[in-house]
Amino acid sequence: MKLIITIFQDEDGIFIVECPSIPGCVSQGKTEAEAEQNIQEAIKECLEVRVEKGMPLTVITREVEVFV
């Protein structure tokens, strides 16, 4: 399964990583690489919980264009 993730560095220098397709699926790491490894485990755990609860695995995400 391939999923989009977002990574950003917070004010303390920690990398925060999220999977927008899975609500609440968030992790972090001291480096981008560590954060990416951590979100992979978080994704697996989130998907397991969603299966157990009979929830859809992911939610719909879309890309939109906003003119600024």
N, C-alpha and C positions, 0 to 999 in steps of 0.2 A: 504494500500500500504506500503510495507517495502522497505526502501532505506538505502544504506550505507552512513555513514557520516564520516568525518575525523575531529579530534580535535587536536589542538596543542596550546601550550602556547607561546605567543610572548615575546619579550624582556622586555615589560612593565608589564608582568604578566597577561595579558588579554588572555582568551581562545578564539581562532578563530576556527569556525566550518564551514565546507563546505559540500555540497552534490554534489559529482562529477558527478552524473547522470543528474543534472540540471545545465547547464552552468550559472555561475554568481550567484548561490544561496549560499550566504555566510552570516554568522551572527557572533555574539560574546557574551561573558558574563564574569562576574567577576569570576565565578566558572565554572567547567565542567558542573554541573547540570543546571546552568542558561543558558549556551551556548547551551546545548542540548534542553532545552525548547524553546529558541529563534529560533533555526534552524527549529523546527517543524512548527512554525508560518511562517517563511520565506518560507519553502517548500510549504505550502498551498497557500501563496500569489504568489509564482513563478508559480505554476501549474495553478492557475486561469488566470494569464497573458498569459501563453502559450496556454491555451484553447481559450481565447479571440482572440489571434492572429492566431489561426489555426496551431500552431506549435506542433510537437510531444511532448508529456509530458516529455520524458527523452531521453537522448542520450545513445548510446551503451558504456558500460564500460567493461573492461576485466582485468583479473589478468594475469600478465606475470611473468615469472621467469627470473631473471637476475643474472648471476654468477659474483661475485666480488672477 
